[in-house]
Amino acid sequence: MPKPHTLLASKISSFWRRAGLMGLGIAALFLGLPARASGEAVGEVDTAFKLIGPDHKVVVEAYEDPKVTGVTCYVSRAKTGGIKGGLGLAEDKAEASIACRQTGPIGFAKPLARQEEVFNERMSLVFKKLRIVRMVDSRRNTLVYLTYSDRLVDGSPQNSVTAVPVDRATPIPLK
């Protein structure tokens, strides 16, 4: 049977180990690390002045499709300012707009799924993500991109769509 003081020391050590792991998890949440990809900042405009903390903004970010070379998607979305926004605790609006364009020769490293989520980025501490889904319209040889945000409990009907036609000489390979 272990001695009482070794048992106590073991319990204290276990507590601090669990507390340290929990602290790392909480730190990751507060840092707002993206789940998958983060857009490259293109620019932003202030939309409302806040006396304390950053102003409310509309930000524009560029996302390059990881499986299709030569396509870049530009997403604009609201970013909440103020004290909560400055600390990363504010929940941004669920509205976003997308425009994808051919920015170079289009190429495919491997066949694409008919529909696939290509990006997602956390928009609030826990609940909401901005998602971008690529769909292939084979009949028109076109890549269609849809952006929307979701919540842990309930999705948002706010969405935006754009399309990038691909030259018929370059058929889109499908899985």
PEVENZI-V242651 format. One line per field, one symbol per residue. psi: psi as a letter, one per 30 degrees, with the letter a starting at -180 (. if undefined). Layout:
# PEVENZI-V242651
psi->???
This chain:
# PEVENZI-V242651
psi->klkeeeeeeeeeeeeeeeeeeeeeeeeeeffhkkeelklkkellkkfkkkeklllklkkkkkkkkffjkgkkkkkklkjkbaeeeefgfljllgklkkjklkgakklkelkllekkkflkkkfleeekkkkkkkkkjeeghkkkkkklllleeklkfklkllkjkkkffikjkk.
